[in-house]
Amino acid sequence: MIRPAAILTFVAAALLATPAAALGKMGDWDLEKGNNGHCNVSMGYKDPRDGNAEYFVAFGFAENDEMFIVLAYDNWNLKEGSVVAADFLIDDDLLMRESQWTAANDKAISGNWQINRKLLGALRTGSTITMAFPTGKTIFSIAGAADALRRMNECEKKKS
């Protein structure tokens, strides 16, 4: 079972080094801001077409003009701390072949990406993220991501 709070706590500690404070909800997405001023959005859901498996997606700003992405899937069985390689697609657009992610725990991977127009544009217009591993693929819904990212950006601009 995926515990989004535990995953975000891990991510906050590992990537942002501060706890997050809830700021609101946009549809299925939650907006949070860490004590360091960086913002993130996250969404968890169950997919009835996949035996009610739990999925979790989070995006956030990190240091040095980077963005972190966390993806968690109930049916993954990863070794914590291992590096996981997968083709990273948004809808049918291949953003990176054999992208490198770190297993945050047995169900979640995280990665930091340089913020760029291609990534943000794809996230804003996309409806799915696909992680294509040599052993199969996992598809995450990111419905409503455009509004969530807009609000995350507004939150980031209000840093104190």
SULBEL-V156897 format. One line per field, one symbol per residue. phi: phi as a letter, one per 40 degrees, with the letter a starting at -180 (. if undefined). A space follows every 50 residues. Layout:
phi: ???
//
This chain:
phi: .cbdcccccdcdccbbgacbbcbibbgccbbbbcccgcbabaababbccb ggccbababacbcffbbbbbbbadccbbcdgccbbacbbbfbcccacfcb bbccacbbbbabbccaccccccccbcbabbbbcdcibbbbcbdgcdcccc ccccccccdb
//
